Amino acid sequence: MNNTVFINIFRFLLLILAQVLIFNNLNFMGFINPMVYVIFFYWYPIKANRALFMVIAFLLGFIIDIFSDTLALNALASLTVAYARPVLMRFCFGVNYEFQNFSFKNTTNIQRVTLLGLMILIHHLIFFSLEILSIAHILLILKKVFATGIVTLVLCTLFSSLFSPKTE
């Protein structure tokens, strides 16, 4: 096995531990719990097997659901983000990401933050819509989506800048 497999396994386990032990226990303003494990979908290799990526996304969400007692909400939201990732990447980077030599190093910070923000928005929209499960509470859903999404985006952007390789 090569180095990227070990790095992805390490990220997978570390993000599960961080989410379950640290971020699920934070309560900013009483209702904001950042979901930083979404950054795994950003970090996962672009040219990797898509079916394996879908299985890993489901497992990531399902394991977090087991520890968070959220009835498969994270699994469904994670699976949706994993399924939508190629469309989101095409939207943010154009068709350039389909070429063999594509790298995040060759993209702008705005494109990367847009991709991360769209992934977080879709994840949170699915998660909180199913958690509340009532169209009558649309303002509560939007409040949770945007408040939690902004905090998650800030933390994920910070983690991405800290733990990604430096570009020259």
N, C-alpha and C positions, 0 to 999 in steps of 0.2 A: 504494500500500500504506500502511496506517496504522501508527501507532507500535507497537502491540502485536505486529505481525508482526516488526518489527525487534528488539524486545526479546526475543521468543521465539527468534529465530535467534541472537542474541547469547548468551542463556542456554544454548542447545543447544551452541554451540561452546565456550563457556567451561567448561561442566560436563564436556564430553568432554576438553578439555585438562587440567583440574584432576584428573579421575579418572585419566587415563592417565599424566600426568607426575608427579603428587604422590601421590595416595592409593593407587595400585596399588603404589607403592614403599615405603609405610609397613608396618612389621610390628610392631605392638604385641604384646608377649608372644609373638612368634613366629608368630602365625596370624591376627591381627586386621588386616584391610585394609578400612577404611570404604568404603562404596559411596555416595558423596554424590550421584551423578547421579540417584538416586531422587527427589530433591527436584524434579526437572523435572516429574514427574507431579502434584505438589502445586501447582506454579506455573502450569501450563498453564491457559489460560482455560476456564471451565466450559461456556460456551455455544458453544464452537468445534465445528467439524465433527468428529464422532466417528471417521469413517473415516480422515480425515487424521491424527487423533491416534494411531490405531492404527499407521498407516504410520510416523509420526514416532517412536513408541515402539520399533517394530521397528528402525528405522535407528539410533536412539540405542544400543540394546543391541548391535546388530550391529557398529557402528563400535568400540565399546568391546571387543567380542569380538575383533575383528581385531587391535587393539593389545595386548590382554591374553592372546591365545592361549588362549581358554577355550571353544572349540568351540560357539558359539551358546548358551551357558548364559545369558548376560546378555540376549540377544535374547528368549529364551523367557520368562525371568522378567519382563522389561520389558513384553512383550506381555500377559502374564497380569495384571500390575498395571493396565495401561491398560484392559484389558477389565473388570476388577473395580472400577474407580474409581467408576462411578455407584452401584453397590451399596454401596460403602464410604461414599460421601458421603451416601446416603440413611440409612445406619445412624448416621452421626455427626451429621448435621444435620437429620434428619427429611425430610419432603417440602418443607421450606422452600427447599432448594437448587434446586428445579425452577422456582421463580418467576423472573420476568425481573429483578427488582431485588435478587436475592441477591448478597451480597458477603461475603468473609471478614472484613471489618471489623465486620460485625454478629454475629459468632460469638464464642464464648469461647475463651480460650487452650486450655482442656482439650479442646474439640471439635477444634481444629486439630491439637494434638499427638496426639490419638487417631487422627485420620485419617492423619497422617504415620506414626505407629507401626504402624498396620495395613498400610499400603502397604509399609513396610520389612519387616514380619514376613512378609507373603506373598511379597515378592520374595526375601528371604533363604531362606525355607523351600523355594521352588522351586529356587533356585540351588544351595544346598548339598545338597539331596536328589539332584539330578541330578549334581552334582560327585562325590559319594561313591558314589551308586548302589548302596547296600546297606542293607537294613533291619537287618542285623546290627550296623551301626554307628550305630544311632539316637541313642545318647548323644553320639557325636562330632558328628553332625548338629545336635542340639539345642544342644550347647556352642558350635558355630560360629555358629548362627543367633542365639542370645541374646547372645553376647559381641560379635559384629560388629554385631548389630542395635542394641545399646545405644549403642555408640560412634557408629554412623551416625546414630541418632536425636538424640544430643546435638549432633553437628556440623550436621545438617540443621536442627535447631531454632535453633541459633546463627546459621546462614546465613539462615534465614527471618526471624529478628528483625533481623538487620543489613541485609538487602537488600530488605525489604518496605517499602511506604510507611507512614509514621507515622500512627497513628490518634489523634484528639484526644479 
